[in-house]
Amino acid sequence: MLGITVFTALLAYASSCGVPIFQPNLSARVVGGEDAIPHSWPWQISLQYLKDDTWRHTCGGTLITPNHVLTAAHCISNTLTYRVGLGKNNLEEADEAGSVYVAVDTIFVHEKWNSFLIRNDIALIKLAETVELSDTIQVACLPEEGSLLPQDYPCYLTGWGRLWTNGPIADALQQGLQPVVDYATCSRWDWWGATVKDTMVCTGGDGITSACNGDSGGPLNCQAEDSGIWEVRGIVSFGSGLSCNTYKKPTVYTRVSAYTDWIQEKLQL
């Protein structure tokens, strides 16, 4: 009965997911720095941890139900206290209109998360309270199980990560066009080679735009051709350790469509 209840609830969210009230500008970069239109990615969250009585941004994430956030396993430490900022645009504005902060109830890190090999880099956060959806807070859609996107499919990375290698963390949410790099290309020996698995998805690699520190855990937003809704296709996992925009070293994400069953299982807990 619980499983049926959760499935019914997901169908209800799916009927209105992935449709922002404020339409995004579909031409910007992440590294290189161009601000997103405020609240045009209303499922984007800021995962924050408490240190010295101050909340600090550490990673991004995606609201997928009014109670749950997807992020990366490598963003989570069992020694830290977290909260989630929703409806945020500028992280420097603590009382930003349309934003709320919610405590965390439970964090589910994938049981086979391997930090050495960077495998199964996915976590689901259960919020301590149900978030009221609004113009500034919406849920993203999940992709069909097992589905893949072709080479050069246009997607958008969003986050508050560094604006350039060793640069400052962004105050305002950034976005950037990130064309998909298919597995056959991304796994070539002079790209990521065997480091990349088919449970991952790659974007970029042009040496110009990419994710950077602080973007981890955030969504790869891809618009479905048939419906126009936005789906979270990836969770920012890793990139080049040398630079945030290294040629032939695209941003690598956990492929959400490879973990549909795991997500559905944790949503019931």
HUWOVEN-V980928 format. One line per field, one symbol per residue. ss: DSSP state (@ for helix, = for strand, . for the rest). phi: phi as a letter, one per 30 degrees, with the letter a starting at -180 (. if undefined). psi: psi as a letter, one per 40 degrees, with the letter a starting at -180 (. if undefined). A space follows every 10 residues. Layout:
# HUWOVEN-V980928
ss: ???
phi: ???
psi: ???
This chain:
# HUWOVEN-V980928
ss: .@@@@@@@@@ @@@@...... .......... ....=..... ...======= =..======= =====..=== =.@@@..... .=====...= .........= =========. ...=....=. ..=====... .......... ==........ ...======. .=......=. .=.======= =.@@@@.... ..@@@....= ===....... ........== ===......= ========.. .......... =====@@@.@ @@@@@@@..
phi: .ddddddddd dddddbdibd dcdddcaccc djibdddeid bdcdbcdbbc bhibdbdbac abdcbdbbbc acdddcbdcc ccbbccidbc ddcdceeicb cbdcdbccce dcdbddchch dbbcccddad dddadcbbcd dcddeidbcd eiddbbcblc dedaeidddd dcecbadbdd cddeddcddc cchddccddb bcbiidicba dbejdeiddc cbcdddcidc cdcbbecaad ddadbddibd dcbdddddbe ddddddddd
psi: dddddddddd ddddeeifgi dhhihfeiic hdghiihhee geehihhiih hfehhhhdia ihheieeihh aideehheei hiihhifidh eegdfhheii hhihcihhhh dfhhddegif giihhhieih hhiadehiii iiiiheiiii hehhihhiif iidiheaiii dihiihhgih hiddddeide beaedhieei iiibeeedii iiheeieiih hhhhdddeih ihdihhciah edieghhegi hhihhdeefd ddddddde.
